[in-house]
Each structure stands twice: as structure tokens, then as C-alpha cells.
Amino acid sequence: MKLVVEAIDLLDSMELATAADAGLYKRASRLAQELDQHLFDTLYHALALENDALLVTADDRYLHKAGRLGRIVALDRWTPPAEESRA
């Protein structure tokens, strides 16, 4: 347990950006129900949908169910953006 507490403290000290918007959780919950998926599976997709981002996934089952919603691509079909567009 001590290791777990230390790991959580370390993560907390990194001050990583997090999403704590109730709307995001509600959207993820609706997706989970609509797609018959675990909430864990839909949280990242809801985040991508809410932020005009792209979810890159290796989960073919989820991709098949959620692909019609957009903002999702299979890992083996994803191409990283060009270096100059990241600046």
C-alpha cells in the first residue's frame, strides 16, 4: 500500500492537466450506455469529442461500435502529424 500512496503522490506532484467537467462524464456515460461499453472505454472518446481531438485506439471492438461518432481512428491507420504542424 505504501508504494501505491507514493505513486499517487508522485503523479499528483507532476501537476498534469486533468478533465473534471461534469458534462464530459455525462457524455461518456451516455456513450457507455448507447454503445454497451464500459465507462472506462468511453471516457477518452468523450474527451476527444468534446475537445475536437482524435482518439487513437487499438481496440477494434470499440472502434467498430463507436466509429460512426467520429473523432476516432485505428492505431494501424493513424499517421502522426507532420513535425512542423506541431509547433
C-alpha positions as MATLAB code, in Angstrom:
seq = 'MKLVVEAIDLLDSMELATAADAGLYKRASRLAQELDQHLFDTLYHALALENDALLVTADDRYLHKAGRLGRIVALDRWTPPAEESRA';
ca = [
       0.000    0.000    0.000;
       2.883    2.354    0.752;
       4.095    2.057   -2.848;
       0.625    2.915   -4.149;
       0.426    6.025   -1.961;
       3.898    7.106   -3.084;
       2.960    6.607   -6.745;
      -0.197    8.681   -6.318;
       1.768   11.418   -4.560;
       4.294   11.410   -7.403;
       1.571   11.697  -10.026;
      -0.067   14.492   -8.065;
       3.221   16.393   -7.820;
       3.548   16.347  -11.629;
       0.522   18.684  -11.865;
      -0.773   17.007  -15.010;
      -3.765   18.566  -16.712;
      -6.970   16.705  -15.929;
     -10.558   16.924  -17.077;
     -13.066   17.230  -14.257;
     -16.038   18.582  -16.173;
     -19.389   17.032  -15.262;
     -20.516   17.415  -18.877;
     -17.642   15.208  -20.012;
     -18.585   12.478  -17.552;
     -22.236   12.701  -18.592;
     -21.318   12.371  -22.264;
     -19.047    9.408  -21.517;
     -21.867    7.797  -19.515;
     -24.314    8.243  -22.399;
     -21.775    6.734  -24.798;
     -21.227    3.792  -22.454;
     -24.950    3.093  -22.347;
     -25.529    3.666  -26.071;
     -22.580    1.518  -27.152;
     -22.860   -1.082  -24.360;
     -19.270   -0.371  -23.334;
     -17.571    0.216  -20.006;
     -17.325    3.836  -18.920;
     -13.548    3.459  -18.931;
     -13.694    2.798  -22.672;
     -15.816    5.846  -23.405;
     -14.089    8.463  -21.239;
     -11.211    9.017  -23.664;
     -13.570    9.112  -26.634;
     -15.846   11.655  -24.933;
     -12.769   13.767  -24.207;
     -11.771   13.643  -27.884;
     -15.297   14.541  -28.989;
     -15.537   17.449  -26.536;
     -12.132   18.881  -27.482;
     -12.086   18.353  -31.245;
      -9.261   15.874  -30.752;
      -8.633   12.396  -32.122;
      -8.778    9.163  -30.150;
      -6.239    6.680  -31.488;
      -7.202    3.164  -30.438;
      -6.013   -0.401  -30.840;
      -9.385   -1.660  -29.587;
     -11.065   -2.872  -32.784;
     -14.236   -3.848  -30.942;
     -14.715   -0.341  -29.558;
     -13.769    1.251  -32.882;
     -16.383   -0.854  -34.685;
     -19.104    0.219  -32.272;
     -18.102    3.893  -31.948;
     -16.614    4.722  -35.336;
     -19.813    6.360  -36.600;
     -19.496    9.002  -33.865;
     -16.246   10.314  -35.346;
     -13.018   11.601  -33.793;
     -11.597    8.049  -33.573;
      -9.078    6.147  -35.700;
      -7.438    2.725  -35.564;
      -3.854    2.748  -34.360;
      -2.667    0.958  -37.502;
      -4.310    3.640  -39.694;
      -3.116    6.670  -37.698;
      -0.399    8.900  -39.101;
       1.307   11.311  -36.721;
       1.047   14.982  -37.699;
       3.999   16.452  -39.574;
       6.720   17.881  -37.353;
       6.170   21.489  -38.499;
       2.458   21.409  -37.681;
       3.203   20.623  -34.030;
       4.973   23.918  -33.422;
];
